[in-house]
Amino acid sequence: MPSSLSPKTPSESEINMTELVIPNDSNILGNVLGGRVMHWMDLAAATAAHRHCNSICVTASIEGMSFFHPIRLGQLAHLRARVVFVGRTSLMVKVIIHSEDMDTGERLKTTEAYLMFVCLGKDGRPRQVPPLNLETQEEREEHARAEQIRKRRLEMIKSQDPFGQETG
């Protein structure tokens, strides 16, 4: 069934957030807690998903989360989230975090993840997601990566029973 919803570009959904790492965000080594990073990523991704759908979206999964470098106490965490794939009622958002040392200006890519969301209507049931209009080669390549991540996730789900045990 063709969509009657207007397509949106990844840049239309893009969210940029900046967080200052304070003592409450860090462990005894002075590095930001992984759970705090995940929280920030979920907020940024949910906001990008909401922006794309103009409706509430709930987190279904976090895929391919990688921590490359720690973010230190007193540094900034710059988050960039944008929709990279859409299904019928679900969509995937890629989030990248760069740290910034405010004294030197040095930036490092610290974290990356893909978060899957389900778009919900006012009745709380899944609703159709607007199509994604890919404008650049980079967007098409990212879409292809996200499609593969989604495919692997669906295959993994099919290979497990309801109690998380592998079948076969």
Rosetta constraint file for C-alpha pairs under 8 A:
AtomPair CA 3 CA 130 HARMONIC 7.31 0.50
AtomPair CA 3 CA 131 HARMONIC 7.36 0.50
AtomPair CA 5 CA 129 HARMONIC 7.69 0.50
AtomPair CA 5 CA 130 HARMONIC 5.15 0.50
AtomPair CA 5 CA 131 HARMONIC 7.10 0.50
AtomPair CA 6 CA 130 HARMONIC 6.06 0.50
AtomPair CA 6 CA 131 HARMONIC 6.92 0.50
AtomPair CA 7 CA 130 HARMONIC 5.48 0.50
AtomPair CA 7 CA 131 HARMONIC 4.52 0.50
AtomPair CA 7 CA 132 HARMONIC 5.36 0.50
AtomPair CA 7 CA 133 HARMONIC 5.61 0.50
AtomPair CA 8 CA 12 HARMONIC 6.37 0.50
AtomPair CA 8 CA 13 HARMONIC 7.79 0.50
AtomPair CA 8 CA 52 HARMONIC 6.85 0.50
AtomPair CA 8 CA 130 HARMONIC 6.82 0.50
AtomPair CA 8 CA 131 HARMONIC 6.43 0.50
AtomPair CA 8 CA 132 HARMONIC 5.21 0.50
AtomPair CA 8 CA 133 HARMONIC 5.44 0.50
AtomPair CA 9 CA 13 HARMONIC 7.11 0.50
AtomPair CA 9 CA 132 HARMONIC 5.68 0.50
AtomPair CA 9 CA 133 HARMONIC 4.72 0.50
AtomPair CA 9 CA 134 HARMONIC 6.03 0.50
AtomPair CA 9 CA 135 HARMONIC 7.21 0.50
AtomPair CA 10 CA 14 HARMONIC 6.40 0.50
AtomPair CA 10 CA 82 HARMONIC 5.77 0.50
AtomPair CA 10 CA 83 HARMONIC 5.31 0.50
AtomPair CA 10 CA 84 HARMONIC 6.35 0.50
AtomPair CA 10 CA 132 HARMONIC 7.04 0.50
AtomPair CA 10 CA 133 HARMONIC 7.33 0.50
AtomPair CA 10 CA 134 HARMONIC 7.08 0.50
AtomPair CA 10 CA 139 HARMONIC 7.60 0.50
AtomPair CA 11 CA 82 HARMONIC 6.88 0.50
AtomPair CA 12 CA 51 HARMONIC 7.73 0.50
AtomPair CA 12 CA 52 HARMONIC 7.13 0.50
AtomPair CA 13 CA 48 HARMONIC 4.94 0.50
AtomPair CA 13 CA 49 HARMONIC 6.91 0.50
AtomPair CA 13 CA 51 HARMONIC 5.36 0.50
AtomPair CA 13 CA 52 HARMONIC 5.12 0.50
AtomPair CA 13 CA 81 HARMONIC 7.96 0.50
AtomPair CA 13 CA 82 HARMONIC 5.55 0.50
AtomPair CA 13 CA 83 HARMONIC 6.18 0.50
AtomPair CA 14 CA 48 HARMONIC 5.77 0.50
AtomPair CA 14 CA 80 HARMONIC 7.01 0.50
AtomPair CA 14 CA 81 HARMONIC 5.53 0.50
AtomPair CA 14 CA 82 HARMONIC 4.37 0.50
AtomPair CA 14 CA 83 HARMONIC 7.18 0.50
AtomPair CA 15 CA 44 HARMONIC 6.40 0.50
AtomPair CA 15 CA 45 HARMONIC 7.81 0.50
AtomPair CA 15 CA 47 HARMONIC 7.05 0.50
AtomPair CA 15 CA 48 HARMONIC 5.67 0.50
AtomPair CA 15 CA 79 HARMONIC 7.84 0.50
AtomPair CA 15 CA 80 HARMONIC 5.74 0.50
AtomPair CA 15 CA 81 HARMONIC 5.13 0.50
AtomPair CA 15 CA 82 HARMONIC 6.44 0.50
AtomPair CA 16 CA 44 HARMONIC 7.50 0.50
AtomPair CA 16 CA 78 HARMONIC 7.15 0.50
AtomPair CA 16 CA 79 HARMONIC 5.56 0.50
AtomPair CA 16 CA 80 HARMONIC 4.68 0.50
AtomPair CA 16 CA 81 HARMONIC 6.58 0.50
AtomPair CA 17 CA 44 HARMONIC 7.00 0.50
AtomPair CA 17 CA 78 HARMONIC 5.86 0.50
AtomPair CA 17 CA 79 HARMONIC 5.06 0.50
AtomPair CA 17 CA 80 HARMONIC 6.68 0.50
AtomPair CA 18 CA 76 HARMONIC 6.59 0.50
AtomPair CA 18 CA 77 HARMONIC 5.54 0.50
AtomPair CA 18 CA 78 HARMONIC 4.51 0.50
AtomPair CA 18 CA 79 HARMONIC 6.13 0.50
AtomPair CA 19 CA 76 HARMONIC 5.64 0.50
AtomPair CA 19 CA 77 HARMONIC 5.08 0.50
AtomPair CA 19 CA 78 HARMONIC 6.61 0.50
AtomPair CA 20 CA 74 HARMONIC 6.47 0.50
AtomPair CA 20 CA 75 HARMONIC 6.07 0.50
AtomPair CA 20 CA 76 HARMONIC 4.60 0.50
AtomPair CA 20 CA 77 HARMONIC 6.32 0.50
AtomPair CA 21 CA 25 HARMONIC 5.91 0.50
AtomPair CA 21 CA 26 HARMONIC 7.19 0.50
AtomPair CA 21 CA 32 HARMONIC 6.68 0.50
AtomPair CA 21 CA 71 HARMONIC 7.79 0.50
AtomPair CA 21 CA 72 HARMONIC 6.97 0.50
AtomPair CA 21 CA 73 HARMONIC 5.12 0.50
AtomPair CA 21 CA 74 HARMONIC 5.23 0.50
AtomPair CA 21 CA 75 HARMONIC 5.68 0.50
AtomPair CA 21 CA 76 HARMONIC 6.13 0.50
AtomPair CA 21 CA 77 HARMONIC 7.17 0.50
AtomPair CA 22 CA 26 HARMONIC 6.82 0.50
AtomPair CA 22 CA 73 HARMONIC 5.82 0.50
AtomPair CA 22 CA 74 HARMONIC 6.07 0.50
AtomPair CA 23 CA 27 HARMONIC 7.91 0.50
AtomPair CA 23 CA 30 HARMONIC 7.67 0.50
AtomPair CA 23 CA 73 HARMONIC 6.55 0.50
AtomPair CA 25 CA 32 HARMONIC 5.41 0.50
AtomPair CA 25 CA 33 HARMONIC 6.03 0.50
AtomPair CA 25 CA 36 HARMONIC 6.41 0.50
AtomPair CA 25 CA 73 HARMONIC 7.88 0.50
AtomPair CA 26 CA 30 HARMONIC 5.42 0.50
AtomPair CA 26 CA 31 HARMONIC 5.06 0.50
AtomPair CA 26 CA 32 HARMONIC 4.03 0.50
AtomPair CA 26 CA 33 HARMONIC 5.17 0.50
AtomPair CA 26 CA 72 HARMONIC 7.72 0.50
AtomPair CA 26 CA 73 HARMONIC 6.42 0.50
AtomPair CA 27 CA 31 HARMONIC 5.62 0.50
AtomPair CA 27 CA 32 HARMONIC 6.26 0.50
AtomPair CA 27 CA 33 HARMONIC 5.88 0.50
AtomPair CA 30 CA 72 HARMONIC 5.74 0.50
AtomPair CA 30 CA 73 HARMONIC 5.24 0.50
AtomPair CA 31 CA 70 HARMONIC 5.92 0.50
AtomPair CA 31 CA 71 HARMONIC 5.58 0.50
AtomPair CA 31 CA 72 HARMONIC 4.51 0.50
AtomPair CA 31 CA 73 HARMONIC 5.90 0.50
AtomPair CA 32 CA 36 HARMONIC 6.93 0.50
AtomPair CA 32 CA 37 HARMONIC 7.16 0.50
AtomPair CA 32 CA 70 HARMONIC 6.97 0.50
AtomPair CA 32 CA 71 HARMONIC 5.57 0.50
AtomPair CA 32 CA 72 HARMONIC 6.01 0.50
AtomPair CA 32 CA 73 HARMONIC 6.62 0.50
AtomPair CA 33 CA 37 HARMONIC 6.51 0.50
AtomPair CA 34 CA 38 HARMONIC 6.24 0.50
AtomPair CA 35 CA 39 HARMONIC 6.13 0.50
AtomPair CA 36 CA 40 HARMONIC 6.27 0.50
AtomPair CA 37 CA 41 HARMONIC 6.15 0.50
AtomPair CA 38 CA 42 HARMONIC 6.06 0.50
AtomPair CA 39 CA 43 HARMONIC 6.27 0.50
AtomPair CA 40 CA 44 HARMONIC 6.24 0.50
AtomPair CA 41 CA 45 HARMONIC 5.95 0.50
AtomPair CA 41 CA 79 HARMONIC 7.27 0.50
AtomPair CA 41 CA 81 HARMONIC 7.96 0.50
AtomPair CA 41 CA 95 HARMONIC 6.39 0.50
AtomPair CA 42 CA 46 HARMONIC 5.87 0.50
AtomPair CA 42 CA 59 HARMONIC 7.65 0.50
AtomPair CA 42 CA 115 HARMONIC 7.54 0.50
AtomPair CA 43 CA 47 HARMONIC 6.16 0.50
AtomPair CA 44 CA 48 HARMONIC 6.32 0.50
AtomPair CA 44 CA 79 HARMONIC 7.20 0.50
AtomPair CA 44 CA 80 HARMONIC 7.44 0.50
AtomPair CA 44 CA 81 HARMONIC 5.92 0.50
AtomPair CA 44 CA 95 HARMONIC 7.56 0.50
AtomPair CA 45 CA 49 HARMONIC 6.11 0.50
AtomPair CA 45 CA 81 HARMONIC 5.51 0.50
AtomPair CA 45 CA 82 HARMONIC 7.09 0.50
AtomPair CA 45 CA 93 HARMONIC 5.77 0.50
AtomPair CA 45 CA 94 HARMONIC 7.26 0.50
AtomPair CA 45 CA 95 HARMONIC 6.59 0.50
AtomPair CA 45 CA 115 HARMONIC 6.86 0.50
AtomPair CA 46 CA 50 HARMONIC 6.01 0.50
AtomPair CA 46 CA 57 HARMONIC 6.33 0.50
AtomPair CA 46 CA 58 HARMONIC 7.13 0.50
AtomPair CA 46 CA 59 HARMONIC 7.28 0.50
AtomPair CA 46 CA 117 HARMONIC 7.59 0.50
AtomPair CA 47 CA 51 HARMONIC 6.06 0.50
AtomPair CA 48 CA 52 HARMONIC 6.27 0.50
AtomPair CA 48 CA 81 HARMONIC 6.23 0.50
AtomPair CA 48 CA 82 HARMONIC 5.76 0.50
AtomPair CA 48 CA 83 HARMONIC 6.59 0.50
AtomPair CA 48 CA 93 HARMONIC 7.27 0.50
AtomPair CA 49 CA 53 HARMONIC 6.22 0.50
AtomPair CA 49 CA 56 HARMONIC 7.98 0.50
AtomPair CA 49 CA 57 HARMONIC 6.31 0.50
AtomPair CA 49 CA 82 HARMONIC 7.74 0.50
AtomPair CA 49 CA 83 HARMONIC 6.53 0.50
AtomPair CA 49 CA 91 HARMONIC 7.21 0.50
AtomPair CA 49 CA 92 HARMONIC 7.89 0.50
AtomPair CA 49 CA 93 HARMONIC 6.88 0.50
AtomPair CA 49 CA 117 HARMONIC 7.23 0.50
AtomPair CA 49 CA 119 HARMONIC 7.94 0.50
AtomPair CA 50 CA 54 HARMONIC 5.27 0.50
AtomPair CA 50 CA 55 HARMONIC 5.25 0.50
AtomPair CA 50 CA 56 HARMONIC 5.44 0.50
AtomPair CA 50 CA 57 HARMONIC 5.82 0.50
AtomPair CA 50 CA 119 HARMONIC 7.90 0.50
AtomPair CA 51 CA 55 HARMONIC 7.48 0.50
AtomPair CA 52 CA 83 HARMONIC 7.37 0.50
AtomPair CA 52 CA 130 HARMONIC 7.23 0.50
AtomPair CA 53 CA 57 HARMONIC 7.94 0.50
AtomPair CA 53 CA 119 HARMONIC 6.92 0.50
AtomPair CA 53 CA 129 HARMONIC 5.87 0.50
AtomPair CA 53 CA 130 HARMONIC 6.27 0.50
AtomPair CA 55 CA 119 HARMONIC 6.66 0.50
AtomPair CA 55 CA 120 HARMONIC 6.51 0.50
AtomPair CA 55 CA 121 HARMONIC 6.55 0.50
AtomPair CA 55 CA 122 HARMONIC 7.99 0.50
AtomPair CA 56 CA 119 HARMONIC 6.13 0.50
AtomPair CA 56 CA 120 HARMONIC 5.68 0.50
AtomPair CA 56 CA 121 HARMONIC 7.20 0.50
AtomPair CA 57 CA 117 HARMONIC 5.85 0.50
AtomPair CA 57 CA 118 HARMONIC 5.40 0.50
AtomPair CA 57 CA 119 HARMONIC 4.34 0.50
AtomPair CA 57 CA 120 HARMONIC 5.76 0.50
AtomPair CA 58 CA 117 HARMONIC 5.28 0.50
AtomPair CA 58 CA 118 HARMONIC 5.41 0.50
AtomPair CA 58 CA 119 HARMONIC 6.64 0.50
AtomPair CA 58 CA 120 HARMONIC 7.51 0.50
AtomPair CA 59 CA 115 HARMONIC 7.04 0.50
AtomPair CA 59 CA 116 HARMONIC 6.02 0.50
AtomPair CA 59 CA 117 HARMONIC 4.52 0.50
AtomPair CA 59 CA 118 HARMONIC 6.65 0.50
AtomPair CA 60 CA 115 HARMONIC 7.54 0.50
AtomPair CA 60 CA 116 HARMONIC 5.32 0.50
AtomPair CA 60 CA 117 HARMONIC 5.07 0.50
AtomPair CA 60 CA 118 HARMONIC 6.47 0.50
AtomPair CA 61 CA 115 HARMONIC 5.79 0.50
AtomPair CA 61 CA 116 HARMONIC 5.13 0.50
AtomPair CA 61 CA 117 HARMONIC 7.16 0.50
AtomPair CA 62 CA 113 HARMONIC 6.90 0.50
AtomPair CA 62 CA 114 HARMONIC 5.86 0.50
AtomPair CA 62 CA 115 HARMONIC 4.44 0.50
AtomPair CA 62 CA 116 HARMONIC 6.28 0.50
AtomPair CA 63 CA 113 HARMONIC 6.13 0.50
AtomPair CA 63 CA 114 HARMONIC 5.04 0.50
AtomPair CA 63 CA 115 HARMONIC 6.00 0.50
AtomPair CA 63 CA 116 HARMONIC 7.66 0.50
AtomPair CA 63 CA 149 HARMONIC 7.38 0.50
AtomPair CA 64 CA 112 HARMONIC 7.66 0.50
AtomPair CA 64 CA 113 HARMONIC 5.41 0.50
AtomPair CA 64 CA 114 HARMONIC 6.16 0.50
AtomPair CA 65 CA 111 HARMONIC 7.30 0.50
AtomPair CA 65 CA 112 HARMONIC 5.67 0.50
AtomPair CA 65 CA 113 HARMONIC 4.16 0.50
AtomPair CA 65 CA 114 HARMONIC 6.84 0.50
AtomPair CA 66 CA 111 HARMONIC 5.58 0.50
AtomPair CA 66 CA 112 HARMONIC 5.42 0.50
AtomPair CA 66 CA 113 HARMONIC 6.43 0.50
AtomPair CA 67 CA 110 HARMONIC 5.84 0.50
AtomPair CA 67 CA 111 HARMONIC 4.60 0.50
AtomPair CA 67 CA 112 HARMONIC 6.89 0.50
AtomPair CA 68 CA 109 HARMONIC 7.05 0.50
AtomPair CA 68 CA 110 HARMONIC 4.81 0.50
AtomPair CA 68 CA 111 HARMONIC 5.78 0.50
AtomPair CA 69 CA 108 HARMONIC 7.53 0.50
AtomPair CA 69 CA 109 HARMONIC 7.26 0.50
AtomPair CA 69 CA 110 HARMONIC 4.63 0.50
AtomPair CA 69 CA 111 HARMONIC 7.29 0.50
AtomPair CA 70 CA 110 HARMONIC 6.42 0.50
AtomPair CA 71 CA 75 HARMONIC 6.67 0.50
AtomPair CA 71 CA 76 HARMONIC 7.90 0.50
AtomPair CA 71 CA 77 HARMONIC 7.16 0.50
AtomPair CA 71 CA 99 HARMONIC 5.87 0.50
AtomPair CA 71 CA 110 HARMONIC 6.99 0.50
AtomPair CA 74 CA 101 HARMONIC 7.79 0.50
AtomPair CA 74 CA 102 HARMONIC 7.97 0.50
AtomPair CA 75 CA 99 HARMONIC 6.50 0.50
AtomPair CA 75 CA 100 HARMONIC 5.59 0.50
AtomPair CA 75 CA 101 HARMONIC 5.09 0.50
AtomPair CA 75 CA 102 HARMONIC 6.27 0.50
AtomPair CA 76 CA 99 HARMONIC 5.53 0.50
AtomPair CA 76 CA 100 HARMONIC 4.99 0.50
AtomPair CA 76 CA 101 HARMONIC 6.72 0.50
AtomPair CA 76 CA 102 HARMONIC 7.16 0.50
AtomPair CA 77 CA 97 HARMONIC 6.34 0.50
AtomPair CA 77 CA 98 HARMONIC 5.83 0.50
AtomPair CA 77 CA 99 HARMONIC 4.61 0.50
AtomPair CA 77 CA 100 HARMONIC 6.45 0.50
AtomPair CA 78 CA 97 HARMONIC 5.42 0.50
AtomPair CA 78 CA 98 HARMONIC 5.20 0.50
AtomPair CA 78 CA 99 HARMONIC 6.17 0.50
AtomPair CA 78 CA 100 HARMONIC 7.54 0.50
AtomPair CA 79 CA 95 HARMONIC 6.70 0.50
AtomPair CA 79 CA 96 HARMONIC 5.78 0.50
AtomPair CA 79 CA 97 HARMONIC 4.52 0.50
AtomPair CA 79 CA 98 HARMONIC 6.70 0.50
AtomPair CA 80 CA 95 HARMONIC 5.53 0.50
AtomPair CA 80 CA 96 HARMONIC 5.41 0.50
AtomPair CA 80 CA 97 HARMONIC 6.50 0.50
AtomPair CA 81 CA 93 HARMONIC 6.41 0.50
AtomPair CA 81 CA 94 HARMONIC 5.58 0.50
AtomPair CA 81 CA 95 HARMONIC 4.34 0.50
AtomPair CA 81 CA 96 HARMONIC 6.67 0.50
AtomPair CA 82 CA 93 HARMONIC 5.35 0.50
AtomPair CA 82 CA 94 HARMONIC 5.68 0.50
AtomPair CA 82 CA 95 HARMONIC 6.82 0.50
AtomPair CA 83 CA 91 HARMONIC 7.04 0.50
AtomPair CA 83 CA 92 HARMONIC 5.80 0.50
AtomPair CA 83 CA 93 HARMONIC 4.26 0.50
AtomPair CA 83 CA 94 HARMONIC 6.42 0.50
AtomPair CA 84 CA 91 HARMONIC 7.75 0.50
AtomPair CA 84 CA 92 HARMONIC 5.83 0.50
AtomPair CA 84 CA 93 HARMONIC 5.59 0.50
AtomPair CA 84 CA 94 HARMONIC 6.42 0.50
AtomPair CA 84 CA 132 HARMONIC 7.90 0.50
AtomPair CA 84 CA 139 HARMONIC 7.18 0.50
AtomPair CA 84 CA 142 HARMONIC 6.37 0.50
AtomPair CA 84 CA 143 HARMONIC 5.26 0.50
AtomPair CA 84 CA 146 HARMONIC 6.63 0.50
AtomPair CA 85 CA 91 HARMONIC 5.57 0.50
AtomPair CA 85 CA 92 HARMONIC 5.05 0.50
AtomPair CA 85 CA 93 HARMONIC 7.13 0.50
AtomPair CA 85 CA 132 HARMONIC 6.98 0.50
AtomPair CA 85 CA 143 HARMONIC 5.49 0.50
AtomPair CA 85 CA 146 HARMONIC 6.14 0.50
AtomPair CA 85 CA 147 HARMONIC 6.77 0.50
AtomPair CA 86 CA 90 HARMONIC 5.97 0.50
AtomPair CA 86 CA 91 HARMONIC 4.13 0.50
AtomPair CA 86 CA 92 HARMONIC 6.28 0.50
AtomPair CA 86 CA 129 HARMONIC 6.93 0.50
AtomPair CA 86 CA 130 HARMONIC 7.77 0.50
AtomPair CA 86 CA 131 HARMONIC 6.56 0.50
AtomPair CA 86 CA 132 HARMONIC 6.41 0.50
AtomPair CA 87 CA 91 HARMONIC 5.77 0.50
AtomPair CA 87 CA 129 HARMONIC 7.04 0.50
AtomPair CA 88 CA 127 HARMONIC 7.94 0.50
AtomPair CA 88 CA 128 HARMONIC 5.44 0.50
AtomPair CA 88 CA 129 HARMONIC 5.81 0.50
AtomPair CA 89 CA 118 HARMONIC 5.89 0.50
AtomPair CA 89 CA 119 HARMONIC 5.74 0.50
AtomPair CA 89 CA 126 HARMONIC 5.92 0.50
AtomPair CA 89 CA 127 HARMONIC 5.37 0.50
AtomPair CA 89 CA 128 HARMONIC 4.60 0.50
AtomPair CA 89 CA 129 HARMONIC 5.19 0.50
AtomPair CA 90 CA 116 HARMONIC 7.00 0.50
AtomPair CA 90 CA 117 HARMONIC 5.48 0.50
AtomPair CA 90 CA 118 HARMONIC 4.33 0.50
AtomPair CA 90 CA 119 HARMONIC 5.89 0.50
AtomPair CA 90 CA 128 HARMONIC 7.86 0.50
AtomPair CA 90 CA 129 HARMONIC 6.66 0.50
AtomPair CA 91 CA 116 HARMONIC 5.78 0.50
AtomPair CA 91 CA 117 HARMONIC 5.38 0.50
AtomPair CA 91 CA 118 HARMONIC 6.53 0.50
AtomPair CA 91 CA 119 HARMONIC 7.65 0.50
AtomPair CA 91 CA 129 HARMONIC 7.44 0.50
AtomPair CA 92 CA 114 HARMONIC 6.48 0.50
AtomPair CA 92 CA 115 HARMONIC 5.54 0.50
AtomPair CA 92 CA 116 HARMONIC 4.43 0.50
AtomPair CA 92 CA 117 HARMONIC 6.22 0.50
AtomPair CA 92 CA 146 HARMONIC 7.15 0.50
AtomPair CA 93 CA 114 HARMONIC 5.59 0.50
AtomPair CA 93 CA 115 HARMONIC 5.22 0.50
AtomPair CA 93 CA 116 HARMONIC 6.45 0.50
AtomPair CA 93 CA 117 HARMONIC 7.88 0.50
AtomPair CA 94 CA 112 HARMONIC 7.39 0.50
AtomPair CA 94 CA 113 HARMONIC 5.86 0.50
AtomPair CA 94 CA 114 HARMONIC 4.48 0.50
AtomPair CA 94 CA 115 HARMONIC 6.42 0.50
AtomPair CA 95 CA 112 HARMONIC 5.67 0.50
AtomPair CA 95 CA 113 HARMONIC 5.45 0.50
AtomPair CA 95 CA 114 HARMONIC 6.32 0.50
AtomPair CA 95 CA 115 HARMONIC 7.79 0.50
AtomPair CA 96 CA 109 HARMONIC 7.41 0.50
AtomPair CA 96 CA 110 HARMONIC 7.78 0.50
AtomPair CA 96 CA 111 HARMONIC 5.79 0.50
AtomPair CA 96 CA 112 HARMONIC 4.50 0.50
AtomPair CA 96 CA 113 HARMONIC 6.76 0.50
AtomPair CA 97 CA 109 HARMONIC 5.99 0.50
AtomPair CA 97 CA 110 HARMONIC 5.66 0.50
AtomPair CA 97 CA 111 HARMONIC 5.05 0.50
AtomPair CA 97 CA 112 HARMONIC 6.36 0.50
AtomPair CA 98 CA 107 HARMONIC 6.14 0.50
AtomPair CA 98 CA 108 HARMONIC 5.18 0.50
AtomPair CA 98 CA 109 HARMONIC 4.26 0.50
AtomPair CA 98 CA 110 HARMONIC 5.34 0.50
AtomPair CA 98 CA 111 HARMONIC 7.09 0.50
AtomPair CA 99 CA 107 HARMONIC 5.37 0.50
AtomPair CA 99 CA 108 HARMONIC 5.32 0.50
AtomPair CA 99 CA 109 HARMONIC 6.52 0.50
AtomPair CA 99 CA 110 HARMONIC 6.36 0.50
AtomPair CA 100 CA 105 HARMONIC 6.04 0.50
AtomPair CA 100 CA 106 HARMONIC 5.61 0.50
AtomPair CA 100 CA 107 HARMONIC 4.50 0.50
AtomPair CA 100 CA 108 HARMONIC 6.81 0.50
AtomPair CA 101 CA 105 HARMONIC 5.26 0.50
AtomPair CA 101 CA 106 HARMONIC 5.37 0.50
AtomPair CA 101 CA 107 HARMONIC 6.62 0.50
AtomPair CA 102 CA 106 HARMONIC 7.57 0.50
AtomPair CA 114 CA 146 HARMONIC 7.73 0.50
AtomPair CA 118 CA 126 HARMONIC 6.49 0.50
AtomPair CA 119 CA 126 HARMONIC 5.56 0.50
AtomPair CA 119 CA 127 HARMONIC 5.76 0.50
AtomPair CA 119 CA 128 HARMONIC 7.16 0.50
AtomPair CA 119 CA 129 HARMONIC 6.67 0.50
AtomPair CA 120 CA 124 HARMONIC 5.35 0.50
AtomPair CA 120 CA 125 HARMONIC 5.25 0.50
AtomPair CA 120 CA 126 HARMONIC 4.42 0.50
AtomPair CA 120 CA 127 HARMONIC 5.34 0.50
AtomPair CA 121 CA 125 HARMONIC 5.65 0.50
AtomPair CA 121 CA 126 HARMONIC 6.19 0.50
AtomPair CA 121 CA 127 HARMONIC 5.54 0.50
AtomPair CA 134 CA 139 HARMONIC 5.73 0.50
AtomPair CA 134 CA 140 HARMONIC 6.05 0.50
AtomPair CA 135 CA 139 HARMONIC 6.66 0.50
AtomPair CA 135 CA 140 HARMONIC 7.64 0.50
AtomPair CA 136 CA 140 HARMONIC 6.40 0.50
AtomPair CA 137 CA 141 HARMONIC 6.16 0.50
AtomPair CA 138 CA 142 HARMONIC 6.12 0.50
AtomPair CA 139 CA 143 HARMONIC 6.00 0.50
AtomPair CA 140 CA 144 HARMONIC 6.24 0.50
AtomPair CA 141 CA 145 HARMONIC 6.37 0.50
AtomPair CA 142 CA 146 HARMONIC 6.15 0.50
AtomPair CA 143 CA 147 HARMONIC 6.05 0.50
AtomPair CA 144 CA 148 HARMONIC 6.36 0.50
AtomPair CA 145 CA 149 HARMONIC 6.33 0.50
AtomPair CA 146 CA 150 HARMONIC 6.16 0.50
AtomPair CA 147 CA 151 HARMONIC 6.12 0.50
AtomPair CA 148 CA 152 HARMONIC 6.18 0.50
AtomPair CA 149 CA 153 HARMONIC 6.20 0.50
AtomPair CA 150 CA 154 HARMONIC 6.21 0.50
AtomPair CA 151 CA 155 HARMONIC 6.25 0.50
AtomPair CA 152 CA 156 HARMONIC 6.16 0.50
AtomPair CA 153 CA 157 HARMONIC 6.24 0.50
AtomPair CA 154 CA 158 HARMONIC 6.25 0.50
AtomPair CA 155 CA 159 HARMONIC 6.36 0.50
AtomPair CA 156 CA 160 HARMONIC 6.74 0.50
AtomPair CA 159 CA 166 HARMONIC 5.77 0.50
AtomPair CA 159 CA 167 HARMONIC 5.57 0.50
AtomPair CA 159 CA 168 HARMONIC 7.70 0.50
AtomPair CA 160 CA 164 HARMONIC 5.47 0.50
AtomPair CA 160 CA 165 HARMONIC 5.36 0.50
AtomPair CA 160 CA 166 HARMONIC 4.44 0.50
AtomPair CA 160 CA 167 HARMONIC 5.49 0.50
AtomPair CA 161 CA 165 HARMONIC 5.52 0.50
AtomPair CA 161 CA 166 HARMONIC 6.42 0.50
AtomPair CA 161 CA 167 HARMONIC 6.41 0.50
